Amino acid sequence: MKAETKAKFKKFFQFFLNPKLLLCLGIAWFITNGWSYVMFGIGSYYNIPWMIAVSGAYLTFLWLPISPEKIVTVAIAIFLLRLLFPGDKKTLAVLYEMREKIKETIKQKKEKKSKKKAKKDTADPEISDGDADKEQ
C-alpha cells in the first residue's frame, strides 16, 4: 500500500513538475490572473484609481468560490501545451488518460442516476389528493 502510494505521488509530481507544462501553466495563469496582480501593484504604486478599481474588482471575483478561474487556467494551459509543444507525447498522453478517466466517471454517474430514476418511476405511484378529486 505504501509503495503504491509513493509510486502515485512520484508519477503525479513528475507530471506536474514537467518544465513544458509548468511554462504553459505559468503563461495561462498570467492570462487569467497575473495581469490583475501586476495591474493592482502598478495602480497602487503610482496611485492610479481606475487601475486599482478594475484589478481589485477582478481579484475579488477570482477569490469567490464560484469563480471558474482554475478550470479556465488549466484549459488554457492544455491548449498552449498542444500549441507550443506538439511533440511532447508523454505529457499529452497523461492528459488524454486523465480526460478518459473523467469521461468514464461522468458516464458511470449518469448511468447510476438513470437507474435510480428508472427504479423510482417503476415503483407504484401514490395517488395524491388532487388526483383523487379529479377521478371522482
TIRO-2110 file (N, C-alpha, C; in Angstrom, 1 decimal):
// TIRO-2110
0.8, -1.2, 0.0, N, 1, A
0.0, 0.0, 0.0, CA, 1, A
0.9, 1.3, 0.0, C, 1, A
1.9, 1.3, 0.9, N, 2, A
2.8, 2.4, 1.0, CA, 2, A
3.6, 2.6, -0.3, C, 2, A
4.0, 1.5, -0.9, N, 3, A
4.8, 1.6, -2.2, CA, 3, A
3.9, 2.1, -3.3, C, 3, A
2.7, 1.7, -3.3, N, 4, A
1.7, 2.1, -4.4, CA, 4, A
1.4, 3.6, -4.3, C, 4, A
1.3, 4.1, -3.0, N, 5, A
1.0, 5.5, -2.8, CA, 5, A
2.2, 6.3, -3.2, C, 5, A
3.4, 5.8, -2.9, N, 6, A
4.6, 6.5, -3.2, CA, 6, A
4.8, 6.6, -4.8, C, 6, A
4.4, 5.5, -5.4, N, 7, A
4.5, 5.5, -6.9, CA, 7, A
3.6, 6.5, -7.5, C, 7, A
2.3, 6.6, -7.0, N, 8, A
1.4, 7.5, -7.5, CA, 8, A
1.8, 9.0, -7.3, C, 8, A
2.4, 9.3, -6.1, N, 9, A
2.9, 10.6, -5.8, CA, 9, A
4.0, 11.0, -6.8, C, 9, A
4.9, 10.0, -7.0, N, 10, A
6.0, 10.2, -7.8, CA, 10, A
5.6, 10.5, -9.3, C, 10, A
4.6, 9.8, -9.8, N, 11, A
4.1, 10.0, -11.1, CA, 11, A
3.4, 11.4, -11.2, C, 11, A
2.6, 11.7, -10.1, N, 12, A
1.9, 13.0, -10.1, CA, 12, A
2.9, 14.1, -10.1, C, 12, A
4.0, 14.1, -9.3, N, 13, A
4.9, 15.2, -9.3, CA, 13, A
5.8, 15.3, -10.5, C, 13, A
6.1, 14.1, -11.1, N, 14, A
6.9, 14.1, -12.4, CA, 14, A
6.0, 14.8, -13.5, C, 14, A
4.8, 14.5, -13.4, N, 15, A
3.9, 15.1, -14.5, CA, 15, A
3.8, 16.6, -14.3, C, 15, A
3.5, 17.1, -13.1, N, 16, A
3.2, 18.5, -12.8, CA, 16, A
4.5, 19.3, -12.7, C, 16, A
5.7, 18.7, -12.5, N, 17, A
6.9, 19.4, -12.5, CA, 17, A
7.6, 19.4, -13.8, C, 17, A
6.9, 18.9, -14.9, N, 18, A
7.4, 18.9, -16.2, CA, 18, A
7.6, 20.4, -16.6, C, 18, A
8.8, 20.8, -17.0, N, 19, A
9.1, 22.2, -17.4, CA, 19, A
8.2, 22.7, -18.5, C, 19, A
7.8, 21.9, -19.4, N, 20, A
6.9, 22.4, -20.5, CA, 20, A
5.5, 22.7, -20.0, C, 20, A
5.0, 21.8, -19.1, N, 21, A
3.7, 22.0, -18.5, CA, 21, A
3.8, 23.2, -17.6, C, 21, A
4.8, 23.3, -16.8, N, 22, A
5.0, 24.5, -15.9, CA, 22, A
5.0, 25.8, -16.6, C, 22, A
5.7, 25.8, -17.7, N, 23, A
5.7, 27.0, -18.6, CA, 23, A
4.3, 27.4, -19.1, C, 23, A
3.6, 26.4, -19.6, N, 24, A
2.2, 26.6, -20.1, CA, 24, A
1.3, 27.0, -18.9, C, 24, A
1.4, 26.4, -17.8, N, 25, A
0.6, 26.8, -16.6, CA, 25, A
0.9, 28.2, -16.2, C, 25, A
2.2, 28.6, -16.2, N, 26, A
2.6, 30.0, -15.9, CA, 26, A
2.0, 31.0, -16.8, C, 26, A
2.1, 30.7, -18.1, N, 27, A
1.5, 31.6, -19.1, CA, 27, A
0.0, 31.7, -18.9, C, 27, A
-0.7, 30.6, -18.8, N, 28, A
-2.1, 30.5, -18.6, CA, 28, A
-2.5, 31.3, -17.3, C, 28, A
-1.7, 31.1, -16.3, N, 29, A
-2.0, 31.8, -15.0, CA, 29, A
-1.9, 33.3, -15.2, C, 29, A
-0.9, 33.7, -15.9, N, 30, A
-0.8, 35.2, -16.2, CA, 30, A
-1.9, 35.7, -17.0, C, 30, A
-2.4, 34.9, -18.0, N, 31, A
-3.5, 35.3, -18.8, CA, 31, A
-4.8, 35.5, -17.9, C, 31, A
-5.0, 34.5, -17.0, N, 32, A
-6.3, 34.6, -16.2, CA, 32, A
-6.2, 35.4, -15.0, C, 32, A
-5.0, 35.4, -14.3, N, 33, A
-4.9, 36.1, -13.0, CA, 33, A
-3.8, 37.1, -12.9, C, 33, A
-2.6, 36.8, -13.4, N, 34, A
-1.4, 37.5, -13.2, CA, 34, A
-1.5, 39.0, -13.6, C, 34, A
-2.2, 39.3, -14.7, N, 35, A
-2.3, 40.6, -15.1, CA, 35, A
-2.9, 41.5, -14.1, C, 35, A
-3.9, 41.0, -13.4, N, 36, A
-4.7, 41.8, -12.4, CA, 36, A
-3.8, 42.1, -11.2, C, 36, A
-2.9, 41.1, -10.8, N, 37, A
-2.0, 41.4, -9.7, CA, 37, A
-1.0, 42.5, -10.1, C, 37, A
-0.4, 42.4, -11.3, N, 38, A
0.5, 43.4, -11.8, CA, 38, A
-0.2, 44.7, -11.9, C, 38, A
-1.3, 44.7, -12.4, N, 39, A
-2.1, 46.0, -12.6, CA, 39, A
-2.4, 46.6, -11.2, C, 39, A
-2.8, 45.8, -10.3, N, 40, A
-3.1, 46.3, -8.9, CA, 40, A
-1.8, 46.9, -8.3, C, 40, A
-0.7, 46.2, -8.5, N, 41, A
0.6, 46.8, -8.0, CA, 41, A
1.0, 48.1, -8.6, C, 41, A
0.9, 48.1, -9.9, N, 42, A
1.3, 49.4, -10.6, CA, 42, A
0.3, 50.5, -10.2, C, 42, A
-1.0, 50.2, -10.2, N, 43, A
-2.0, 51.2, -9.8, CA, 43, A
-1.8, 51.7, -8.4, C, 43, A
-1.4, 50.8, -7.5, N, 44, A
-1.2, 51.2, -6.1, CA, 44, A
0.1, 52.1, -6.0, C, 44, A
1.1, 51.6, -6.7, N, 45, A
2.4, 52.4, -6.6, CA, 45, A
2.3, 53.8, -7.2, C, 45, A
1.7, 53.9, -8.3, N, 46, A
1.5, 55.2, -9.0, CA, 46, A
0.2, 55.9, -8.6, C, 46, A
-0.6, 55.3, -7.7, N, 47, A
-1.8, 55.9, -7.3, CA, 47, A
-2.7, 56.2, -8.5, C, 47, A
-3.1, 55.2, -9.3, N, 48, A
-4.0, 55.3, -10.4, CA, 48, A
-5.3, 54.6, -10.0, C, 48, A
-6.3, 55.4, -9.7, N, 49, A
-7.5, 54.9, -9.2, CA, 49, A
-8.2, 53.9, -10.1, C, 49, A
-8.3, 54.1, -11.4, N, 50, A
-9.0, 53.2, -12.2, CA, 50, A
-8.3, 51.8, -12.3, C, 50, A
-7.0, 51.8, -12.3, N, 51, A
-6.3, 50.6, -12.3, CA, 51, A
-6.6, 49.8, -11.0, C, 51, A
-6.6, 50.4, -9.9, N, 52, A
-6.9, 49.8, -8.6, CA, 52, A
-8.3, 49.2, -8.6, C, 52, A
-9.2, 50.0, -9.2, N, 53, A
-10.6, 49.6, -9.2, CA, 53, A
-10.9, 48.4, -10.1, C, 53, A
-10.3, 48.4, -11.3, N, 54, A
-10.5, 47.3, -12.2, CA, 54, A
-9.9, 46.1, -11.7, C, 54, A
-8.6, 46.2, -11.4, N, 55, A
-7.9, 45.0, -10.9, CA, 55, A
-8.5, 44.5, -9.6, C, 55, A
-8.9, 45.4, -8.7, N, 56, A
-9.5, 45.0, -7.4, CA, 56, A
-10.8, 44.2, -7.6, C, 56, A
-11.6, 44.7, -8.5, N, 57, A
-12.9, 44.1, -8.8, CA, 57, A
-12.6, 42.7, -9.4, C, 57, A
-11.7, 42.5, -10.3, N, 58, A
-11.4, 41.2, -10.9, CA, 58, A
-10.8, 40.3, -9.9, C, 58, A
-9.9, 40.8, -9.0, N, 59, A
-9.3, 39.9, -8.0, CA, 59, A
-10.4, 39.5, -7.0, C, 59, A
-11.4, 40.4, -6.7, N, 60, A
-12.5, 40.0, -5.8, CA, 60, A
-13.3, 38.8, -6.4, C, 60, A
-13.5, 38.9, -7.7, N, 61, A
-14.2, 37.9, -8.4, CA, 61, A
-13.5, 36.6, -8.4, C, 61, A
-12.1, 36.7, -8.5, N, 62, A
-11.3, 35.4, -8.5, CA, 62, A
-11.4, 34.7, -7.2, C, 62, A
-11.5, 35.4, -6.1, N, 63, A
-11.5, 34.8, -4.8, CA, 63, A
-12.9, 34.2, -4.4, C, 63, A
-13.9, 34.4, -5.2, N, 64, A
-15.2, 33.9, -4.9, CA, 64, A
-15.2, 32.4, -5.2, C, 64, A
-15.9, 31.6, -4.4, N, 65, A
-15.9, 30.1, -4.7, CA, 65, A
-16.5, 29.7, -6.0, C, 65, A
-17.3, 30.6, -6.6, N, 66, A
-17.9, 30.2, -7.9, CA, 66, A
-17.1, 30.6, -9.1, C, 66, A
-15.9, 31.1, -8.8, N, 67, A
-15.1, 31.5, -10.0, CA, 67, A
-14.5, 30.3, -10.7, C, 67, A
-14.7, 30.3, -12.0, N, 68, A
-14.2, 29.1, -12.8, CA, 68, A
-12.8, 29.3, -13.2, C, 68, A
-12.0, 30.2, -12.6, N, 69, A
-10.7, 30.6, -13.0, CA, 69, A
-9.7, 29.4, -13.1, C, 69, A
-9.8, 28.5, -12.1, N, 70, A
-8.8, 27.3, -12.2, CA, 70, A
-9.1, 26.4, -13.3, C, 70, A
-10.4, 26.2, -13.6, N, 71, A
-10.7, 25.3, -14.8, CA, 71, A
-10.3, 26.0, -16.1, C, 71, A
-10.5, 27.3, -16.2, N, 72, A
-10.1, 28.0, -17.4, CA, 72, A
-8.6, 28.1, -17.5, C, 72, A
-7.9, 28.2, -16.4, N, 73, A
-6.4, 28.3, -16.4, CA, 73, A
-5.9, 26.9, -16.9, C, 73, A
-6.4, 25.8, -16.4, N, 74, A
-5.9, 24.5, -16.8, CA, 74, A
-6.2, 24.3, -18.3, C, 74, A
-7.4, 24.7, -18.7, N, 75, A
-7.8, 24.5, -20.1, CA, 75, A
-6.9, 25.3, -21.1, C, 75, A
-6.6, 26.5, -20.7, N, 76, A
-5.7, 27.3, -21.5, CA, 76, A
-4.3, 26.7, -21.5, C, 76, A
-3.8, 26.2, -20.4, N, 77, A
-2.5, 25.6, -20.3, CA, 77, A
-2.4, 24.3, -21.2, C, 77, A
-3.5, 23.6, -21.2, N, 78, A
-3.5, 22.4, -22.1, CA, 78, A
-3.5, 22.8, -23.6, C, 78, A
-4.3, 23.8, -23.9, N, 79, A
-4.3, 24.4, -25.2, CA, 79, A
-2.9, 24.9, -25.6, C, 79, A
-2.2, 25.6, -24.7, N, 80, A
-0.9, 26.1, -25.0, CA, 80, A
0.1, 25.0, -25.1, C, 80, A
0.0, 23.9, -24.3, N, 81, A
0.9, 22.8, -24.4, CA, 81, A
0.8, 22.1, -25.8, C, 81, A
-0.5, 22.0, -26.2, N, 82, A
-0.7, 21.4, -27.6, CA, 82, A
-0.2, 22.3, -28.7, C, 82, A
-0.3, 23.6, -28.5, N, 83, A
0.1, 24.5, -29.5, CA, 83, A
1.7, 24.7, -29.5, C, 83, A
2.3, 24.8, -28.4, N, 84, A
3.7, 25.1, -28.3, CA, 84, A
4.6, 23.9, -28.3, C, 84, A
4.1, 22.8, -27.8, N, 85, A
4.9, 21.5, -27.7, CA, 85, A
4.1, 20.3, -28.3, C, 85, A
3.8, 20.3, -29.6, N, 86, A
3.0, 19.2, -30.1, CA, 86, A
3.8, 17.9, -30.1, C, 86, A
5.1, 17.9, -29.9, N, 87, A
5.9, 16.7, -29.9, CA, 87, A
6.0, 16.1, -28.5, C, 87, A
5.5, 16.7, -27.5, N, 88, A
5.6, 16.2, -26.1, CA, 88, A
4.5, 15.2, -25.9, C, 88, A
4.7, 14.0, -26.5, N, 89, A
3.7, 12.9, -26.5, CA, 89, A
3.4, 12.4, -25.1, C, 89, A
4.4, 12.4, -24.2, N, 90, A
4.3, 11.8, -22.9, CA, 90, A
3.3, 12.6, -22.0, C, 90, A
3.5, 13.9, -22.0, N, 91, A
2.6, 14.8, -21.2, CA, 91, A
1.2, 14.7, -21.8, C, 91, A
1.1, 14.8, -23.1, N, 92, A
-0.2, 14.8, -23.8, CA, 92, A
-0.9, 13.4, -23.5, C, 92, A
-0.2, 12.4, -23.5, N, 93, A
-0.8, 11.0, -23.2, CA, 93, A
-1.3, 11.0, -21.8, C, 93, A
-0.6, 11.6, -20.8, N, 94, A
-1.2, 11.6, -19.5, CA, 94, A
-2.4, 12.4, -19.4, C, 94, A
-2.4, 13.6, -20.1, N, 95, A
-3.6, 14.4, -20.1, CA, 95, A
-4.8, 13.7, -20.8, C, 95, A
-4.5, 12.9, -21.9, N, 96, A
-5.6, 12.2, -22.5, CA, 96, A
-6.1, 11.1, -21.6, C, 96, A
-5.2, 10.4, -20.9, N, 97, A
-5.6, 9.4, -20.0, CA, 97, A
-6.5, 10.0, -18.9, C, 97, A
-6.2, 11.1, -18.3, N, 98, A
-7.0, 11.8, -17.3, CA, 98, A
-8.3, 12.2, -17.9, C, 98, A
-8.4, 12.7, -19.1, N, 99, A
-9.6, 13.0, -19.7, CA, 99, A
-10.6, 11.8, -19.9, C, 99, A
-10.0, 10.7, -20.3, N, 100, A
-10.8, 9.5, -20.4, CA, 100, A
-11.3, 9.0, -19.1, C, 100, A
-10.5, 9.1, -18.0, N, 101, A
-11.0, 8.7, -16.7, CA, 101, A
-12.1, 9.6, -16.3, C, 101, A
-12.0, 10.9, -16.5, N, 102, A
-13.1, 11.8, -16.1, CA, 102, A
-14.4, 11.5, -16.9, C, 102, A
-14.2, 11.2, -18.2, N, 103, A
-15.4, 10.9, -19.0, CA, 103, A
-16.1, 9.6, -18.5, C, 103, A
-15.3, 8.6, -18.2, N, 104, A
-15.8, 7.3, -17.6, CA, 104, A
-16.5, 7.6, -16.3, C, 104, A
-16.0, 8.4, -15.5, N, 105, A
-16.6, 8.7, -14.2, CA, 105, A
-17.9, 9.4, -14.4, C, 105, A
-18.0, 10.3, -15.3, N, 106, A
-19.2, 11.1, -15.6, CA, 106, A
-20.2, 10.1, -16.2, C, 106, A
-19.8, 9.2, -17.0, N, 107, A
-20.7, 8.2, -17.7, CA, 107, A
-21.3, 7.3, -16.6, C, 107, A
-20.5, 6.8, -15.7, N, 108, A
-20.9, 6.0, -14.6, CA, 108, A
-21.9, 6.7, -13.7, C, 108, A
-21.7, 7.9, -13.4, N, 109, A
-22.6, 8.7, -12.6, CA, 109, A
-23.9, 8.9, -13.3, C, 109, A
-23.9, 9.2, -14.6, N, 110, A
-25.2, 9.3, -15.3, CA, 110, A
-26.0, 8.0, -15.3, C, 110, A
-25.2, 6.9, -15.5, N, 111, A
-25.9, 5.6, -15.6, CA, 111, A
-26.6, 5.3, -14.2, C, 111, A
-25.8, 5.6, -13.1, N, 112, A
-26.3, 5.4, -11.8, CA, 112, A
-27.6, 6.2, -11.5, C, 112, A
-27.5, 7.5, -12.0, N, 113, A
-28.6, 8.4, -11.8, CA, 113, A
-29.9, 7.9, -12.6, C, 113, A
-29.6, 7.5, -13.8, N, 114, A
-30.8, 7.0, -14.7, CA, 114, A
-31.4, 5.7, -14.1, C, 114, A
-30.5, 4.8, -13.5, N, 115, A
-31.0, 3.6, -12.9, CA, 115, A
-31.9, 4.0, -11.7, C, 115, A
-31.5, 4.9, -10.9, N, 116, A
-32.2, 5.4, -9.7, CA, 116, A
-33.6, 5.9, -10.2, C, 116, A
-33.5, 6.7, -11.2, N, 117, A
-34.8, 7.3, -11.8, CA, 117, A
-35.7, 6.3, -12.3, C, 117, A
-35.2, 5.3, -13.0, N, 118, A
-36.0, 4.2, -13.6, CA, 118, A
-36.6, 3.4, -12.4, C, 118, A
-35.8, 3.2, -11.4, N, 119, A
-36.3, 2.4, -10.3, CA, 119, A
-37.4, 3.2, -9.6, C, 119, A
-37.3, 4.5, -9.5, N, 120, A
-38.3, 5.3, -8.8, CA, 120, A
-39.5, 5.4, -9.7, C, 120, A
-39.4, 5.4, -11.0, N, 121, A
-40.6, 5.5, -11.9, CA, 121, A
-41.4, 4.2, -11.9, C, 121, A
-40.7, 3.1, -11.7, N, 122, A
-41.4, 1.8, -11.8, CA, 122, A
-42.1, 1.5, -10.5, C, 122, A
-41.8, 2.2, -9.4, N, 123, A
-42.4, 2.0, -8.1, CA, 123, A
-43.9, 2.5, -8.3, C, 123, A
-44.8, 1.8, -7.5, N, 124, A
-46.2, 2.2, -7.6, CA, 124, A
-46.4, 3.7, -7.1, C, 124, A
-46.8, 4.5, -8.0, N, 125, A
-47.0, 5.9, -7.5, CA, 125, A
-48.3, 6.0, -6.7, C, 125, A
-48.2, 6.8, -5.6, N, 126, A
-49.4, 7.0, -4.8, CA, 126, A
-50.2, 8.1, -5.4, C, 126, A
-51.5, 8.0, -5.3, N, 127, A
-52.4, 9.0, -5.8, CA, 127, A
-52.5, 10.1, -4.8, C, 127, A
-52.2, 11.3, -5.3, N, 128, A
-52.2, 12.5, -4.5, CA, 128, A
-53.7, 12.9, -4.3, C, 128, A
-53.9, 13.8, -3.4, N, 129, A
-55.2, 14.3, -3.1, CA, 129, A
-55.8, 15.0, -4.3, C, 129, A
-55.0, 15.7, -5.0, N, 130, A
-55.5, 16.4, -6.2, CA, 130, A
-56.0, 15.4, -7.3, C, 130, A
-55.2, 14.3, -7.5, N, 131, A
-55.6, 13.3, -8.5, CA, 131, A
-56.8, 12.6, -8.1, C, 131, A
-57.0, 12.4, -6.8, N, 132, A
-58.2, 11.7, -6.3, CA, 132, A
-59.5, 12.5, -6.5, C, 132, A
-59.4, 13.8, -6.4, N, 133, A
-60.5, 14.6, -6.7, CA, 133, A
-60.9, 14.6, -8.1, C, 133, A
-59.9, 14.5, -9.0, N, 134, A
-60.2, 14.5, -10.5, CA, 134, A
-60.9, 13.3, -10.9, C, 134, A
-60.6, 12.1, -10.2, N, 135, A
-61.2, 10.8, -10.6, CA, 135, A
-62.6, 10.8, -10.2, C, 135, A
-63.0, 11.5, -9.2, N, 136, A
-64.4, 11.4, -8.7, CA, 136, A
-65.4, 12.2, -9.5, C, 136, A
END
